């Protein structure tokens, strides 16, 4: 994710499964049954599915906005729940299971820095977009070898988060050798491998990448030519137009009055990201 507000799946091998998604998070998801029927109601609760390891969008903290959860997406989801007269409940799960959870009605909406892709649109309906993001490379502070995305193909050991856009880019677009790719379930875990010298770089959404780099004494390398921008939106079950309309109404209000931009500045600042 880019920190600028306006700028702003999976090969599973037992040996490398350790993986969170920005969020972004793009990439591909396992197909889920498509239906046009509305999901079952959840009474007075609005259930948000997310992967709470994606600062500044969703993360776990001692005093969260909703229980132990906080972040830009949590604040947006809470506003949607409040406007709907419901209590927000958050289900923390692996990112690559969110689409299926929405499609089967386990959760009402996935709010997880999720990138809109044509593949995902086959299984869920998306709200209007609310944040534009891109990818960056998190590398050691003294790195001199990786200056562009192309450098990742020169035998570098690269980490990604399963299901994120970075996974798709590294695997398919850049064509990094599979033996040189390590996948994890959370950005914080895979970035630790860079810090500990096990990996040369991690490709991840920029806002999260910058926050993790700052917290671990690492640095970020950007390559706008290689990493195109992507749009984040909220996923709901196909055919749930009532909820989708409510979400879009709240998003429109929050964008118009600058509230989402204020949230971006606030949470980016809290994790040490300069706008």
Residue frames as qw, qx, qy, qz and C-alpha x, y, z in Angstrom:
[[0.000, 0.886, 0.464, 0.000, 0.00, 0.00, 0.00],
 [0.333, 0.443, -0.060, 0.830, 1.16, 3.48, -0.70],
 [0.234, -0.428, -0.571, 0.660, 0.87, 5.76, 2.28],
 [0.132, 0.100, -0.156, -0.974, -0.48, 8.53, 0.05],
 [0.484, 0.329, 0.634, -0.505, -4.25, 8.36, 0.30],
 [0.600, 0.612, -0.061, -0.511, -4.78, 9.16, -3.36],
 [0.323, 0.481, -0.788, -0.209, -2.16, 6.72, -4.60],
 [0.438, -0.173, 0.810, -0.349, -3.19, 3.99, -2.58],
 [0.064, -0.959, 0.105, -0.256, -2.91, -16.69, -4.57],
 [0.252, -0.814, 0.501, -0.152, -1.52, -19.69, -3.81],
 [0.735, 0.265, -0.620, 0.072, 1.11, -22.40, -3.88],
 [0.648, -0.637, 0.280, -0.311, 1.08, -24.15, -0.52],
 [0.692, 0.299, -0.623, 0.208, 4.17, -26.17, 0.33],
 [0.757, -0.593, -0.273, 0.036, 4.37, -27.69, 3.78],
 [0.714, -0.084, -0.157, 0.677, 7.97, -26.66, 4.05],
 [0.216, 0.205, 0.012, 0.954, 7.15, -23.00, 3.65],
 [0.339, -0.684, -0.499, -0.411, 3.73, -22.59, 5.20],
 [0.408, -0.285, -0.500, 0.709, 4.03, -20.03, 7.96],
 [0.223, 0.385, 0.376, 0.813, 1.77, -17.02, 6.31],
 [0.134, 0.428, 0.588, -0.673, -1.39, -12.65, 6.59],
 [0.319, 0.060, 0.325, 0.888, -3.91, -9.65, 3.76],
 [0.287, 0.191, -0.185, -0.920, -3.04, -5.25, 2.95],
 [0.004, -0.726, -0.140, 0.673, -4.38, -5.89, 2.24],
 [0.579, 0.367, -0.366, -0.629, -3.21, -6.03, -0.68],
 [0.391, -0.327, 0.842, 0.175, -3.60, -7.49, -1.08],
 [0.658, 0.391, -0.327, -0.554, -4.15, -8.93, -4.51],
 [0.113, -0.258, 0.959, 0.020, -3.23, -12.37, -5.74],
 [0.559, -0.101, -0.621, -0.540, -5.61, -15.22, -6.36],
 [0.485, -0.209, 0.609, -0.592, -8.05, -17.02, -4.09],
 [0.125, 0.093, 0.983, 0.094, -9.52, -20.49, -4.16],
 [0.326, -0.256, -0.481, -0.772, -12.85, -20.43, -6.03],
 [0.216, 0.135, 0.745, -0.616, -15.90, -20.33, -3.83],
 [0.173, 0.503, 0.831, 0.163, -19.44, -21.31, -4.71],
 [0.043, -0.073, -0.134, -0.987, -21.25, -18.46, -6.37],
 [0.040, -0.573, -0.812, 0.103, -24.73, -17.53, -5.25],
 [0.017, -0.424, -0.199, -0.883, -27.10, -14.65, -5.76],
 [0.526, -0.665, -0.512, -0.140, -29.09, -15.26, -2.61],
 [0.144, -0.787, 0.282, -0.529, -28.67, -12.92, 0.33],
 [0.396, 0.171, -0.808, 0.400, -26.71, -14.30, 3.29],
 [0.506, -0.599, -0.619, 0.052, -28.36, -15.19, 6.57],
 [0.126, -0.854, 0.074, -0.500, -28.73, -12.30, 8.97],
 [0.559, 0.060, -0.616, 0.552, -26.54, -11.96, 12.04],
 [0.374, -0.732, -0.532, 0.203, -29.05, -10.18, 14.24],
 [0.136, -0.986, -0.036, 0.090, -27.58, -7.11, 15.86],
 [0.561, -0.531, 0.422, 0.476, -24.02, -7.93, 14.78],
 [0.625, 0.750, -0.185, -0.112, -22.14, -7.02, 11.64],
 [0.848, -0.332, 0.324, 0.259, -19.34, -9.55, 11.22],
 [0.335, 0.862, -0.364, -0.115, -16.12, -8.31, 9.65],
 [0.950, -0.068, 0.131, 0.274, -13.52, -10.81, 8.51],
 [0.204, 0.921, -0.325, 0.062, -9.92, -9.67, 8.35],
 [0.863, 0.020, -0.277, 0.422, -6.32, -10.66, 8.88],
 [0.291, -0.954, -0.025, -0.063, -5.19, -8.52, 11.75],
 [0.709, -0.390, 0.245, 0.535, -1.49, -8.42, 10.91],
 [0.472, 0.509, 0.398, 0.600, -1.51, -5.64, 8.35],
 [0.214, -0.732, -0.203, 0.614, -0.61, -2.33, 9.91],
 [0.111, 0.021, 0.456, -0.883, -1.83, 0.33, 9.60],
 [0.487, -0.148, -0.479, -0.716, -5.06, -1.17, 8.27],
 [0.836, -0.409, -0.141, -0.337, -5.75, -3.89, 10.83],
 [0.445, 0.352, -0.707, 0.422, -3.70, -5.06, 13.75],
 [0.682, -0.539, -0.492, 0.054, -3.91, -6.32, 17.33],
 [0.165, 0.493, -0.365, 0.773, -3.20, -3.96, 20.19],
 [0.185, -0.169, -0.795, 0.553, -3.85, -3.83, 23.90],
 [0.207, 0.545, 0.464, -0.667, -6.49, -1.10, 23.70],
 [0.219, 0.180, 0.704, 0.652, -8.15, -1.47, 20.32],
 [0.332, -0.013, -0.132, -0.934, -10.96, 0.47, 18.76],
 [0.847, -0.110, -0.190, -0.484, -12.99, -2.75, 18.71],
 [0.948, -0.309, 0.019, 0.075, -11.83, -5.16, 21.41],
 [0.632, -0.491, 0.342, 0.493, -8.16, -5.84, 20.63],
 [0.582, 0.376, 0.495, 0.525, -8.39, -4.68, 17.01],
 [0.001, -0.822, -0.055, 0.567, -7.48, -1.33, 15.54],
 [0.405, -0.084, 0.578, 0.704, -6.50, 0.30, 12.27],
 [0.224, 0.197, -0.284, -0.911, -7.88, 2.15, 9.27],
 [0.404, -0.140, -0.781, -0.455, -10.11, -0.73, 8.16],
 [0.272, -0.381, -0.807, 0.360, -11.40, -1.31, 11.68],
 [0.047, 0.374, 0.246, -0.893, -12.39, 2.34, 11.97],
 [0.343, 0.100, -0.483, -0.799, -14.16, 2.22, 8.60],
 [0.401, -0.218, -0.873, -0.170, -15.97, -1.01, 9.48],
 [0.156, -0.385, -0.675, 0.609, -17.05, 0.37, 12.84],
 [0.207, 0.274, -0.027, -0.939, -18.53, 3.41, 11.13],
 [0.425, -0.030, -0.695, -0.579, -20.47, 1.11, 8.78],
 [0.356, -0.309, -0.866, 0.169, -21.77, -0.93, 11.71],
 [0.042, -0.350, -0.444, 0.823, -22.72, 2.16, 13.70],
 [0.310, 0.190, -0.249, -0.898, -24.60, 3.63, 10.75],
 [0.500, -0.093, -0.764, -0.398, -26.41, 0.30, 10.34],
 [0.635, -0.482, 0.163, -0.581, -27.39, 0.21, 14.01],
 [0.965, -0.066, -0.254, 0.021, -25.31, -2.89, 14.63],
 [0.535, -0.736, 0.402, 0.100, -22.36, -3.93, 16.76],
 [0.563, 0.636, -0.522, -0.080, -19.18, -4.72, 14.90],
 [0.858, -0.347, 0.376, 0.023, -17.74, -8.18, 15.52],
 [0.320, 0.744, -0.556, -0.186, -14.32, -9.03, 14.10],
 [0.974, -0.055, 0.218, 0.039, -13.19, -12.47, 13.00],
 [0.033, -0.777, 0.582, 0.236, -9.41, -12.73, 12.59],
 [0.918, 0.134, 0.372, 0.017, -8.42, -15.36, 10.00],
 [0.521, -0.196, 0.519, 0.649, -5.88, -16.13, 7.32],
 [0.224, 0.508, -0.166, -0.815, -6.12, -13.73, 4.41],
 [0.228, 0.174, -0.782, -0.554, -6.49, -16.39, 1.72],
 [0.046, -0.335, -0.937, 0.085, -9.62, -17.74, 3.45],
 [0.149, 0.351, 0.297, -0.875, -11.55, -14.47, 3.45],
 [0.396, 0.140, -0.471, -0.776, -13.24, -14.82, 0.05],
 [0.420, -0.172, -0.881, -0.135, -14.60, -18.26, 0.94],
 [0.132, -0.325, -0.699, 0.623, -15.76, -16.97, 4.34],
 [0.285, 0.286, 0.016, -0.915, -17.72, -14.19, 2.65],
 [0.438, 0.092, -0.663, -0.600, -19.17, -16.49, 0.00],
 [0.431, -0.219, -0.875, 0.022, -20.40, -19.04, 2.53],
 [0.416, -0.721, -0.246, -0.496, -21.87, -16.45, 4.90],
 [0.703, -0.289, -0.447, 0.471, -19.41, -17.07, 7.73],
 [0.243, -0.394, -0.153, 0.873, -18.72, -13.36, 7.73],
 [0.335, 0.812, 0.404, -0.255, -20.76, -10.45, 6.40],
 [0.419, 0.898, -0.116, 0.065, -17.88, -8.56, 4.84],
 [0.823, -0.094, -0.004, 0.560, -14.15, -8.82, 4.32],
 [0.053, 0.986, -0.082, 0.132, -12.38, -5.61, 5.23],
 [0.834, -0.380, 0.237, 0.322, -8.69, -6.37, 4.96],
 [0.051, -0.701, 0.447, 0.554, -6.87, -4.03, 2.62],
 [0.664, 0.188, 0.710, 0.136, -8.21, -6.27, -0.13],
 [0.027, 0.365, -0.475, -0.800, -7.38, -5.47, -3.73],
 [0.723, 0.444, 0.260, -0.460, -10.16, -5.68, -6.29],
 [0.109, -0.326, 0.817, 0.462, -9.31, -8.31, -8.91],
 [0.621, 0.129, -0.426, -0.645, -11.32, -9.90, -11.73],
 [0.460, 0.011, -0.886, 0.059, -10.82, -13.33, -10.15],
 [0.021, -0.178, -0.713, 0.678, -12.23, -12.21, -6.81],
 [0.416, 0.183, 0.006, -0.891, -15.16, -10.49, -8.53],
 [0.524, 0.001, -0.750, -0.404, -16.29, -13.88, -9.78],
 [0.473, -0.235, -0.818, 0.226, -16.96, -14.94, -6.18],
 [0.210, -0.589, -0.509, 0.592, -17.92, -11.79, -4.26],
 [0.188, 0.867, 0.289, 0.360, -19.30, -8.33, -4.85],
 [0.513, -0.085, -0.220, 0.825, -17.07, -5.36, -4.09],
 [0.067, -0.865, -0.329, 0.373, -17.92, -1.98, -2.68],
 [0.346, 0.912, -0.093, 0.202, -16.65, 1.24, -4.12],
 [0.738, 0.134, -0.329, 0.574, -12.92, 1.58, -3.60],
 [0.383, -0.914, -0.130, -0.028, -11.58, 3.57, -0.66],
 [0.437, -0.749, 0.402, 0.293, -7.76, 3.41, -0.85],
 [0.753, 0.622, -0.212, 0.022, -5.14, 3.19, -3.57],
 [0.676, -0.597, 0.410, 0.135, -2.00, 1.18, -2.90],
 [0.659, 0.602, -0.449, -0.033, 1.13, -0.31, -4.48],
 [0.950, -0.216, -0.107, 0.200, 3.91, -2.72, -3.58],
 [0.025, 0.877, -0.462, 0.127, 7.41, -2.10, -2.19],
 [0.831, 0.124, -0.487, 0.239, 10.45, -4.19, -1.34],
 [0.539, -0.803, 0.214, -0.140, 11.60, -4.39, 2.29],
 [0.797, 0.373, -0.345, 0.327, 15.36, -4.99, 2.37],
 [0.683, -0.405, -0.262, 0.548, 18.25, -4.78, 4.88],
 [0.096, -0.948, -0.076, 0.294, 19.28, -1.28, 5.86],
 [0.276, -0.638, 0.512, 0.505, 22.68, -1.71, 4.20],
 [0.725, 0.381, 0.561, 0.118, 21.28, -3.18, 0.99],
 [0.034, 0.626, -0.371, -0.685, 23.01, -2.13, -2.23],
 [0.207, -0.051, 0.895, 0.392, 22.11, -5.05, -4.50],
 [0.140, 0.580, 0.795, 0.108, 18.37, -4.57, -4.83],
 [0.020, -0.276, 0.010, 0.961, 17.50, -1.30, -6.51],
 [0.539, 0.146, -0.283, -0.780, 14.59, -2.47, -8.68],
 [0.862, -0.008, 0.319, -0.393, 12.14, -5.35, -8.94],
 [0.792, 0.495, -0.353, -0.059, 14.23, -6.88, -11.71],
 [0.102, 0.595, -0.729, 0.322, 17.06, -7.43, -9.22],
 [0.708, -0.234, 0.499, -0.441, 14.88, -9.94, -7.36],
 [0.933, 0.312, -0.044, -0.172, 15.33, -12.37, -10.26],
 [0.452, 0.653, -0.572, 0.202, 19.09, -12.55, -9.81],
 [0.630, 0.016, -0.730, 0.265, 19.10, -15.43, -7.35],
 [0.169, -0.359, 0.415, -0.818, 17.69, -13.38, -4.48],
 [0.209, -0.309, -0.906, 0.199, 15.75, -15.05, -1.69],
 [0.234, -0.262, -0.138, -0.926, 12.36, -13.36, -1.64],
 [0.018, 0.286, 0.859, -0.424, 9.58, -13.47, 0.92],
 [0.317, -0.266, -0.364, -0.835, 5.88, -12.84, 0.35],
 [0.415, 0.039, 0.647, -0.638, 2.64, -13.15, 2.29],
 [0.166, 0.209, 0.937, 0.227, 0.38, -15.91, 1.02],
 [0.155, 0.711, 0.686, 0.019, -2.47, -14.51, -1.04],
 [0.076, -0.793, -0.051, 0.603, -1.14, -10.97, -1.17],
 [0.558, 0.819, -0.050, -0.126, -0.43, -9.07, -4.35],
 [0.090, -0.765, 0.629, 0.102, 3.28, -9.48, -3.70],
 [0.645, -0.094, 0.758, 0.016, 2.93, -13.28, -3.96],
 [0.688, 0.614, 0.384, -0.035, 1.32, -12.97, -7.36],
 [0.282, 0.923, -0.244, -0.092, 3.87, -10.44, -8.63],
 [0.282, -0.633, 0.717, 0.079, 6.93, -12.34, -7.45],
 [0.641, 0.025, 0.767, 0.015, 5.62, -15.68, -8.71],
 [0.606, 0.582, 0.536, 0.082, 3.91, -14.79, -11.97],
 [0.296, 0.955, 0.012, -0.030, 5.01, -11.35, -13.12],
 [0.092, -0.830, 0.546, 0.068, 8.67, -11.41, -12.11],
 [0.914, 0.234, -0.324, -0.074, 9.02, -15.16, -12.44],
 [0.184, -0.655, 0.677, -0.280, 11.27, -15.61, -9.42],
 [0.505, 0.132, -0.852, -0.045, 12.32, -19.26, -9.10],
 [0.735, -0.505, -0.278, -0.357, 9.99, -21.14, -6.76],
 [0.810, -0.167, -0.393, 0.402, 12.96, -22.46, -4.79],
 [0.336, 0.166, -0.229, 0.898, 13.88, -18.88, -3.94],
 [0.369, -0.483, -0.157, -0.778, 10.43, -17.88, -2.64],
 [0.196, -0.161, -0.839, 0.482, 9.35, -18.16, 0.99],
 [0.357, -0.513, -0.386, -0.678, 5.71, -17.67, 1.93],
 [0.134, -0.112, -0.737, 0.653, 4.27, -16.81, 5.32],
 [0.113, -0.674, -0.723, -0.106, 0.85, -16.02, 6.75],
 [0.211, -0.928, -0.229, 0.207, 1.80, -12.67, 8.24],
 [0.429, 0.817, -0.131, 0.362, 3.89, -9.78, 7.07],
 [0.372, -0.823, 0.371, -0.214, 5.48, -9.33, 10.47],
 [0.876, -0.247, 0.404, 0.098, 6.83, -12.91, 10.33],
 [0.800, 0.450, 0.194, 0.347, 8.26, -12.76, 6.83],
 [0.168, 0.910, -0.179, 0.335, 9.91, -9.39, 7.43],
 [0.640, -0.671, 0.374, -0.035, 11.66, -10.88, 10.45],
 [0.906, 0.086, 0.299, 0.287, 13.39, -13.25, 8.03],
 [0.462, 0.767, -0.041, 0.444, 14.92, -10.23, 6.29],
 [0.317, -0.860, 0.280, -0.286, 16.02, -8.83, 9.60],
 [0.789, -0.433, 0.436, 0.013, 17.59, -12.16, 10.57],
 [0.005, 0.612, -0.672, -0.416, 19.41, -12.51, 7.25],
 [0.559, 0.118, 0.821, 0.009, 17.36, -15.46, 5.98],
 [0.492, 0.691, 0.506, 0.156, 15.86, -13.48, 3.09],
 [0.398, 0.053, 0.183, 0.898, 17.14, -10.73, 0.82],
 [0.211, -0.051, -0.093, -0.972, 13.80, -8.97, 0.42],
 [0.209, 0.453, 0.830, -0.250, 10.08, -9.08, 1.04],
 [0.090, -0.210, -0.437, -0.870, 7.54, -7.75, -1.47],
 [0.124, -0.531, -0.768, 0.336, 4.52, -6.34, 0.35],
 [0.030, 0.868, 0.403, 0.289, 1.98, -3.51, 0.33],
 [0.396, 0.511, -0.214, 0.733, 3.75, -0.25, 0.91],
 [0.403, -0.698, 0.131, -0.577, 2.02, 1.11, 4.01],
 [0.922, -0.381, 0.048, -0.054, 2.56, -2.17, 5.83],
 [0.832, 0.260, -0.125, 0.474, 6.04, -2.53, 4.38],
 [0.175, 0.662, -0.221, 0.695, 7.07, 0.90, 5.57],
 [0.623, -0.641, 0.146, -0.424, 5.66, 0.29, 9.05],
 [0.974, -0.197, 0.028, 0.107, 7.45, -3.05, 9.38],
 [0.667, 0.449, -0.166, 0.571, 10.69, -1.66, 7.99],
 [0.111, -0.739, 0.217, -0.628, 10.61, 1.20, 10.47],
 [0.770, -0.539, 0.158, -0.304, 9.97, -1.16, 13.39],
 [0.965, -0.121, 0.153, 0.175, 12.78, -3.55, 12.43],
 [0.322, -0.716, 0.386, 0.484, 15.60, -1.28, 11.34],
 [0.583, 0.219, 0.652, 0.433, 15.15, -2.13, 7.66],
 [0.109, 0.449, -0.144, -0.875, 14.49, 0.04, 4.62],
 [0.633, 0.544, 0.512, -0.203, 12.10, 0.19, 1.69],
 [0.174, -0.228, 0.582, 0.761, 12.93, 0.18, -2.01],
 [0.543, 0.569, 0.386, -0.482, 10.22, 1.39, -4.36],
 [0.214, -0.099, 0.721, 0.651, 9.83, 0.63, -8.07],
 [0.469, 0.463, 0.295, -0.692, 6.75, 2.38, -9.46],
 [0.426, 0.431, -0.569, -0.555, 7.50, 1.12, -12.96],
 [0.278, 0.083, -0.955, -0.055, 7.21, -2.50, -11.83],
 [0.061, -0.362, -0.841, 0.398, 4.53, -2.19, -9.16],
 [0.145, -0.434, -0.429, -0.779, 1.28, -0.76, -10.46],
 [0.309, -0.150, 0.424, -0.838, -1.28, 0.85, -8.20],
 [0.299, -0.276, -0.900, -0.157, -4.19, -1.23, -6.92],
 [0.392, -0.418, -0.021, -0.819, -7.54, -0.38, -5.38],
 [0.049, -0.062, -0.898, 0.434, -8.79, -1.58, -1.98],
 [0.535, -0.255, -0.241, -0.769, -12.49, -2.30, -1.45],
 [0.463, -0.159, 0.707, -0.510, -14.81, -4.23, 0.86],
 [0.319, 0.037, -0.863, -0.389, -16.08, -7.68, -0.22],
 [0.583, 0.000, 0.486, -0.651, -19.59, -8.94, 0.49],
 [0.477, 0.148, 0.865, 0.051, -21.52, -12.02, -0.54],
 [0.026, -0.079, -0.613, -0.786, -22.83, -11.92, -4.09],
 [0.276, -0.530, -0.683, -0.419, -26.36, -10.57, -4.18],
 [0.381, -0.602, -0.522, 0.468, -26.24, -8.83, -0.80],
 [0.231, 0.579, 0.234, 0.746, -27.17, -5.48, -2.29],
 [0.420, -0.855, -0.248, -0.175, -28.64, -4.16, 0.96],
 [0.692, -0.577, 0.058, 0.430, -25.33, -4.37, 2.79],
 [0.582, 0.179, 0.290, 0.738, -23.40, -3.23, -0.25],
 [0.033, 0.781, 0.298, 0.548, -25.56, -0.10, -0.52],
 [0.544, -0.832, -0.102, 0.046, -25.03, 0.65, 3.18],
 [0.732, -0.296, 0.172, 0.589, -21.28, 0.25, 2.82],
 [0.435, 0.404, 0.328, 0.735, -21.09, 2.45, -0.27],
 [0.170, -0.886, -0.272, -0.334, -23.15, 5.14, 1.40],
 [0.623, -0.743, 0.034, 0.241, -20.80, 5.29, 4.38],
 [0.690, -0.067, 0.285, 0.662, -17.70, 5.20, 2.19],
 [0.271, 0.665, 0.338, 0.608, -19.02, 8.03, 0.06],
 [0.341, -0.918, -0.133, -0.154, -19.64, 10.15, 3.14],
 [0.718, -0.572, 0.149, 0.369, -16.24, 9.37, 4.65],
 [0.614, 0.173, 0.325, 0.698, -14.44, 10.18, 1.42],
 [0.113, 0.792, 0.322, 0.506, -16.37, 13.37, 0.86],
 [0.386, -0.909, -0.018, -0.154, -15.69, 14.77, 4.33],
 [0.306, 0.717, -0.557, 0.286, -12.05, 13.71, 4.35],
 [0.744, -0.513, 0.316, -0.288, -12.52, 11.18, 7.17],
 [0.981, 0.088, 0.053, 0.165, -10.73, 8.32, 5.42],
 [0.521, 0.640, -0.242, 0.510, -7.80, 10.54, 4.61],
 [0.325, -0.728, 0.359, -0.485, -7.68, 11.66, 8.23],
 [0.930, -0.282, 0.210, -0.106, -7.66, 8.01, 9.33],
 [0.858, 0.376, -0.099, 0.335, -4.78, 7.30, 6.96],
 [0.190, 0.729, -0.340, 0.562, -2.74, 10.16, 8.37],
 [0.609, -0.604, 0.303, -0.416, -3.57, 9.19, 11.96],
 [0.962, -0.172, 0.210, -0.018, -2.74, 5.50, 11.70],
 [0.751, 0.508, -0.159, 0.392, 0.25, 5.95, 9.42],
 [0.011, -0.770, 0.363, -0.525, 1.65, 8.41, 11.93],
 [0.750, -0.514, 0.289, -0.301, 1.08, 6.02, 14.82],
 [0.959, -0.031, 0.211, 0.186, 3.19, 3.32, 13.14],
 [0.448, -0.593, 0.327, 0.583, 5.87, 5.76, 12.06],
 [0.520, 0.383, 0.562, 0.517, 4.99, 6.28, 8.40],
 [0.038, -0.470, 0.001, 0.882, 5.45, 9.75, 6.99],
 [0.530, 0.681, 0.492, -0.117, 2.82, 10.96, 4.59]]
